[in-house]
Amino acid sequence: MVTMHLRVLLLSALIGGALLLSACGTGANSGTTSLTTTTTAPTTTTTGVTQDLPVTPSVRKSIFDAAAAYHQLPPSDYLGLDVGTTYYAFDPATDHYYAAAGLNPSRNSIKAEVGTQDDGGYNLFSRSASTNKWTVYDDGLGGSSEATCPLAIPAAVLKVWNWRANSCFPPI
């Protein structure tokens, strides 16, 4: 009986510590963190050229839901994706869709507001053309010259998005 209580206590402490650490954000030199979530993002391409695709309502929702799940908060903690920071493309060379977006936190959610500051302000996404599962990458300090991109976005995608070569953040 004592062993069972000890295990429950230990498990609770581990979970509590993990939650506390995840709420603190990450620094520019920390390891890459990503999460795969299942969402629906129907899109079809027929050419062999990398395409900058329109962010339709269903694509916007799939990116939004994946980002909220990545941050371990309900979508209601956000107002939506930041205006002017959402990008979406298909690269036939990698057979992947790529997206990038910032979250706009609700003023009613302190966790969302804190989570989108500094290290949690921007996210990158990728998914194979054969699945609807986005893998989310916290770009964090992607706009900083000292930052390392957590996802190598193909040069062809950066070009159609009009981003700098080897970057992981939209032009400011």
C-alpha positions in Angstrom: 0.0 0.0 0.0 2.8 2.4 0.9 4.6 1.5 -2.4 1.4 2.3 -4.4 1.1 5.7 -2.7 4.8 6.4 -3.3 4.3 5.6 -7.0 1.3 7.9 -7.3 3.2 10.7 -5.5 6.2 10.2 -7.8 4.1 10.2 -10.9 2.2 13.3 -9.8 5.5 15.1 -9.1 6.9 14.1 -12.6 3.8 15.3 -14.4 3.7 18.5 -12.4 7.4 19.2 -13.1 6.9 18.5 -16.8 3.9 20.9 -17.0 5.9 23.5 -15.2 8.8 23.2 -17.5 6.6 23.3 -20.6 5.0 26.5 -19.5 8.4 28.2 -19.2 9.2 28.3 -22.9 12.6 27.4 -24.5 15.7 29.4 -25.1 17.3 29.8 -28.5 20.0 27.2 -27.7 17.6 24.5 -26.4 16.6 21.4 -28.3 13.9 21.3 -30.9 10.4 20.5 -29.8 7.7 19.3 -32.1 4.3 17.7 -31.9 2.2 15.8 -34.5 -1.5 16.4 -34.5 -4.3 15.1 -36.7 -6.2 17.7 -38.5 -8.0 18.0 -41.8 -6.4 20.1 -44.5 -7.8 19.1 -47.9 -5.6 20.4 -50.7 -4.6 18.9 -54.0 -1.9 20.0 -56.4 -1.2 18.8 -59.9 2.0 20.5 -61.0 5.6 19.7 -60.3 6.4 23.3 -59.2 6.4 24.5 -55.6 3.3 26.5 -55.0 2.3 29.2 -52.6 -1.2 28.1 -51.8 -4.2 30.1 -50.5 -5.0 29.7 -46.9 -8.6 28.5 -47.1 -10.8 28.4 -44.1 -10.3 24.6 -43.7 -6.5 25.0 -44.0 -6.6 27.9 -41.5 -8.6 25.8 -39.0 -6.2 22.8 -39.4 -3.2 24.9 -38.7 -4.9 26.7 -35.9 -6.0 23.5 -34.2 -2.6 21.9 -34.6 -0.9 25.0 -33.0 -3.3 25.1 -30.1 -2.8 21.4 -29.4 1.0 21.8 -29.6 0.8 24.5 -26.9 -1.5 22.2 -24.9 -4.3 24.8 -24.7 -7.9 24.7 -26.1 -8.5 26.6 -29.3 -10.8 28.9 -27.3 -7.7 30.4 -25.6 -6.8 32.0 -28.9 -8.6 34.5 -31.2 -7.1 32.9 -34.3 -4.0 33.1 -36.4 -2.1 36.4 -36.5 -3.1 38.5 -39.5 -0.4 38.7 -42.1 1.8 36.0 -40.7 0.2 32.9 -42.1 1.9 31.1 -45.1 1.0 27.8 -46.8 2.8 26.0 -49.6 3.3 22.6 -51.3 6.7 21.4 -52.4 6.6 18.4 -54.8 10.3 17.7 -54.4 9.7 16.7 -50.8 6.0 15.7 -51.3 5.2 17.9 -48.2 3.0 20.8 -47.3 4.6 23.5 -45.3 2.9 26.3 -43.2 3.9 29.0 -40.9 1.8 31.1 -38.5 1.6 33.1 -35.4 -1.2 32.7 -32.8 -3.3 35.6 -31.6 -4.0 34.9 -27.9 -7.2 35.7 -26.2 -7.0 38.4 -23.5 -9.0 36.0 -21.3 -6.1 33.4 -21.3 -3.0 34.3 -19.4 -1.4 31.0 -20.5 -2.0 31.7 -24.1 -0.7 35.3 -23.7 2.4 34.1 -21.9 2.9 31.2 -24.3 2.9 33.4 -27.4 5.4 35.9 -26.0 9.1 35.5 -26.8 9.9 31.8 -27.5 6.3 30.8 -28.4 5.4 33.5 -30.8 5.6 31.7 -34.1 5.2 28.1 -35.3 6.3 26.2 -38.4 4.3 23.2 -39.7 5.0 20.3 -42.1 3.0 17.3 -43.2 3.4 14.7 -45.9 1.0 14.9 -48.8 -0.3 11.4 -47.9 -1.5 12.4 -44.4 -3.5 15.1 -42.6 -1.2 15.1 -39.6 0.7 18.4 -39.1 4.0 18.3 -37.2 4.4 21.6 -35.4 7.7 23.2 -34.6 8.1 26.1 -32.2 10.1 28.7 -34.1 10.4 30.8 -31.0 13.1 33.3 -31.8 13.2 32.7 -35.5 13.4 36.4 -36.3 16.6 36.7 -34.3 19.9 36.5 -36.1 21.2 34.1 -33.4 18.3 31.7 -33.7 18.5 28.2 -35.3 15.5 27.0 -37.3 13.8 23.9 -35.9 12.7 22.9 -39.4 14.7 23.2 -42.6 12.1 24.8 -44.9 13.0 24.0 -48.6 14.6 26.8 -50.5 11.8 26.6 -53.1 9.2 27.2 -50.4 11.1 30.1 -49.0 11.2 31.6 -52.5 7.5 31.4 -53.1 6.9 32.9 -49.6 9.4 35.7 -50.4 11.4 34.8 -47.3 15.2 35.2 -47.0 17.3 32.1 -47.9 17.8 29.7 -44.9 15.4 31.7 -42.8 12.4 30.4 -40.7 10.5 33.7 -40.1 8.7 36.0 -42.5 10.3 39.3 -43.5 9.7 42.0 -41.0 
